[in-house]
Every structure is written in C-alpha cells, then in structure tokens.
Amino acid sequence: MESYTSFARVYDLFMDNVPYEEWCEYLTTLLKENGIEDGLILDLGCGTGKLTRLMEQKGYDMIGVDNSFEMLDIAREQDSENILYLMQDMREFELYGTVRAVYSACDSVNYILEEEELLEVFKLVNNYLDPGGLFIFDINSSFKYHELLAENTFAETREEGSFIWENYFDEEEGINEYDLTLYIEEEDGRFARFQEMHYQKCYELNTIKKLIEAAGLEFVVAYDAYTKNPVAEDSEKITIVARECTK
C-alpha cells in the first residue's frame, strides 16, 4: 500500500493539533522511570520526524524508520544532522545493532493489517531491544473506530490547502478505510487535487497482549493514551508498554 505521498506535503499543516511536545514529555518520563536517561532510541513510523527531533533535543540518540519516501524527505529537510533516518517497512526493518527503547506513535501500529504481520513487527522489536529495553506504542481503540470514525466524514480548509476525509469501517474484517481527497496549493497559486486511500486494522487490547507475549516480549501496562489513567470504555487511543524479556 502506498500512502502518505501527496498528503506528506501538508501533513504537518493539518496535524498541528497533535500535542507532540506533551507526547515527548510523556515518553521521556516513562523512559527515565525505567532507567533509560540516554542512549539510542528507535522511532518506528517516524513520519516527518517532529517527535523524533523533540526526543533528540531531550538528549537521546535517535533513529527514525518510515516507509514513506515523501515523509522522510520532509524529515531530512529539517535541522537534524544527528538523526539517522531509514526508509524501511516496519514489518521488515533492520538496524545496525540494538537500541535501549523503541516507540511508535500516531497509531502507526494500526496500519499493520494482519495479526501475523504485527507479530513479526513485535518479534523484530524484541530482537533489536537491549536486555530489559522498553517498547512503547499507541493504537486507536475499538471505541474510536466504532463510534468516532465509523462512517463519518471530516473536512478542513486552510489557506495552503484543504482535505475531505471519508471513513468506511468494515465490522467483519475490522478494517477502517480512509479515503482522502486533498486540494493543495501549487507554486502558481492554483490548487491541485490528489486522492489517497489508507487502511487501518482495529485491534482489541487482548489481541495485542497475546501478540506481545507470542513475540517474546513482556506486557507491562496499558493506559488511556499519554496518561497514567487506566484504559476506559471510551478511551480513543491506548498507550501500551512492553519490555524485552530476559528469561
């Protein structure tokens, strides 16, 4: 699936409501609580690298992995000479050695549509984690797919562009289809129309726990996303913490 191509050009514009600074503080707090105050960290599904750069500013050595050339191209345009960006599919990523922690934000994990493939992602994470290393990631909840996205359409207009975002949720397959229509301003002032289709899988928390353990990781805790509160029925996003198991 090819995604985040045209949308990459306006991704940061339309995602300016994402509290990256708060997410960075949250991640650093979790890492430090587990004795990870420095060292090499992997951002899996790093996109344009906004969170990657914030984590680098916190003193971590950062690697960013993403499968979108367009998103990484934007990431590399920023002042981030010390960050290693790799264009790789998270289902097959390869590193030069182990890392102290891996995190994956912005529901990147939901883009893995098959349980078998998600298991492979978790196995790779386990393989590249230092002994006792942490794996922190978020997922969109079942509540969000069923109640908030469902069959709803969202639209937004900015000076530089606009989008129409239509959702179709397949209950049987647990797949949410995002149809994006983008209108992006070109250099000559005209607006060009682009279309993209994205797909995400709805995973229940019990399924995630099962896959984590099958990959050889230890499930630690799940929170209402980016808080220390327990997961609730109306949690829109869930943060999950797992650990490399040194049994």
TACOR-V550396 format. One record per backbone hydrogen bond with DSSP energy under -0.5 kcal/mol. CO is the residue of the C=O (numbers start at 1). NH is the residue of the N-H. Records with the same first field share a line. If there is no record, write none. Layout:
# TACOR-V550396
CO->NH, NH
This chain:
# TACOR-V550396
1->3
6->9
7->10, 11
8->11
10->14
11->15
13->16
15->18
18->20
19->23
20->24
21->25
22->26
23->27
24->28
25->29
26->30
27->31
28->32
29->33
30->34
31->34, 36
32->35
35->37
39->61
40->100, 101
41->63
42->44, 103
43->45, 46, 65
46->49
49->53
50->54
51->55
52->56
53->57
54->58
55->58, 60
56->59
60->62
61->41
62->84
63->43
64->86
65->45, 46
66->88
67->69
68->72
69->73
70->74
71->75
72->76
73->77
74->77, 78
75->78
78->80
80->83
83->85
84->64
86->66, 88
89->92
99->130
100->134
101->42
102->136
103->44
104->138
105->108
107->110
108->111
109->112
110->201
111->113
114->118
115->119
116->120
117->121
118->122
119->123
120->124
121->125
122->126
123->127
124->128
125->129
126->129
128->99
130->133
133->244
134->102
135->242
136->104
137->240
138->109
139->238
141->145
142->146
143->147, 148
144->148, 149
145->150
149->152
152->167
154->165
156->163
160->185
161->158
162->183
163->156
164->166, 181
165->154
166->179
168->170, 177
169->171
170->174, 175
174->202
175->170, 177
176->178, 200
177->168, 179
178->180, 198
179->166, 181
180->182, 196
181->164
182->184, 194
183->162
184->192
186->189
190->186, 192
192->184
194->182
196->180
198->178
200->176
201->203
204->208
205->209
206->210
207->211
208->212
209->213
210->214
211->215
212->217
213->216
216->245
217->219
218->243
221->241
222->231
223->239
224->227
229->224
232->235
236->141
237->225
238->139
239->223
240->137
241->220, 221
242->135
243->218
244->246
